[in-house]
Amino acid sequence: MTAFDALALAVTGVRGIKPYQPGKPIDEVEREYGIKNPIKLASNENPRGASTAARHALQNSTIDFGRYPDGTAQALKVKLASRLDVGIEQITMGNGSNDVLELVARVFAGPNDEIVYSAHAFAVYGLVTRSVGAECIVVDALQWGNDLDAMADAVTDRTRVVFIANPNNPTGTWSDQQALRHFLGVMPTTTVVVVDEAYCEYVGDSAYPNCVRWLGDFPNLIVTRTFSKVYGLAALRVGYGISSSTVADLLNRVRQPFNVNSVAQFAAMAALDDTEFVAASVAENHNERQRLYAELTKLGLDYIASGGNFVSVDVKRPAVDVYENMLQRGVIVRPVGAYGMPNHLRITVGVGEENTVMLNVLSQCLQVT
Ligand SMILES: *Cc1c(COP(=O)(O)O)cnc(C)c1O
């Protein structure tokens, strides 16, 4: 008898998956490098953490941990629907918006189908495509961003899904209203388009599209958003999709019934109400991002202008070396070689003091790397 070979038994798509590499956790850096309180600018979280109002609301809550959560997340969906001016039946809750991305792939694609996305796009698109056995069609980027014309050309009658991160992670690039609307207009009726708006709150440019308003025009459009970024709730895992009610019904058929826990639902509602916290976070990000641009230029480095709370910087040498060096000095950033960007570091915009320390450490590391 031959030995049990798990790899050979795994479905083809799964065999081709390289696991997602998260930003290095603070605990791990403390353990491995013996560094106290490293600065983490590696996962695009809100550097302020959760809002005080959301924290207080949670501390004073009377959630019964012995009970299953509300599987429909009714109260949260009612709040979201009113905020977004959509019907509650148009919302699909996710354990983070990554969960919704996977639901889309499971509902619409399988073996023999294609999913189109850009080079340097968010890693999860490739993961969910492979996990359902569909084929990844990766379209060359244009100045690091989505080349929407080339992506439209890449769509065939086998293309079930197109993923567009707007802004994209790790490049920070984004498509404007005119370009994206044109793209949606030329999509065949056999293709679903996901616009991933994880960082939409940060962009602050009048040319940036709010795709939720277009749902009535494009029944094949799905918009995803999250509480992990500006809302400061990354640990709790809550995100959502907004689509036609028909699409939401399909996504909800494969959604795990209790995918968003009670604590996350409660905190998300409080976070939604704290509009002041969101506004202050966005304003600080804007100022600090501008300061980073100026300081990076002084260091002789190029950066990709970003709509998000992170900046990808060309360090003009293998970025993993600079990353390692920065780690040893207590600053965690993210090398993005896995995204086809071996000379770039993706740096989350921190609060002022964090950015100052990061810039000093980066400057030191450039001299020795
Ligand atoms: C961070 C991020 C998300 C959000 O993931 P969650 O599962 O909601 O935490 C989605 N898309 C992109 C492009 C991201 O960078």
PDBQT file of the ligand as one rigid body, heavy atoms in Angstrom, charges set to zero:
ROOT
HETATM    1  C1  LIG A 401      -7.537  45.193   4.403  1.00  0.00    +0.000 C 
HETATM    2  C2  LIG A 401      -8.265  44.953   3.141  1.00  0.00    +0.000 A 
HETATM    3  C3  LIG A 401      -9.523  44.379   3.153  1.00  0.00    +0.000 A 
HETATM    4  C4  LIG A 401     -10.248  44.135   4.435  1.00  0.00    +0.000 C 
HETATM    5  O1  LIG A 401     -10.139  42.904   4.932  1.00  0.00    +0.000 OA
HETATM    6  P1  LIG A 401     -11.073  42.501   6.169  1.00  0.00    +0.000 P 
HETATM    7  O2  LIG A 401     -11.310  41.064   5.926  1.00  0.00    +0.000 OA
HETATM    8  O3  LIG A 401     -12.321  43.312   6.083  1.00  0.00    +0.000 OA
HETATM    9  O4  LIG A 401     -10.277  42.786   7.384  1.00  0.00    +0.000 OA
HETATM   10  C5  LIG A 401     -10.173  44.163   1.954  1.00  0.00    +0.000 A 
HETATM   11  N1  LIG A 401      -9.603  44.534   0.787  1.00  0.00    +0.000 NA
HETATM   12  C6  LIG A 401      -8.413  45.127   0.750  1.00  0.00    +0.000 A 
HETATM   13  C7  LIG A 401      -7.869  45.567  -0.566  1.00  0.00    +0.000 C 
HETATM   14  C8  LIG A 401      -7.698  45.325   1.917  1.00  0.00    +0.000 A 
HETATM   15  O5  LIG A 401      -6.486  45.879   1.884  1.00  0.00    +0.000 OA
ENDROOT
TORSDOF 0
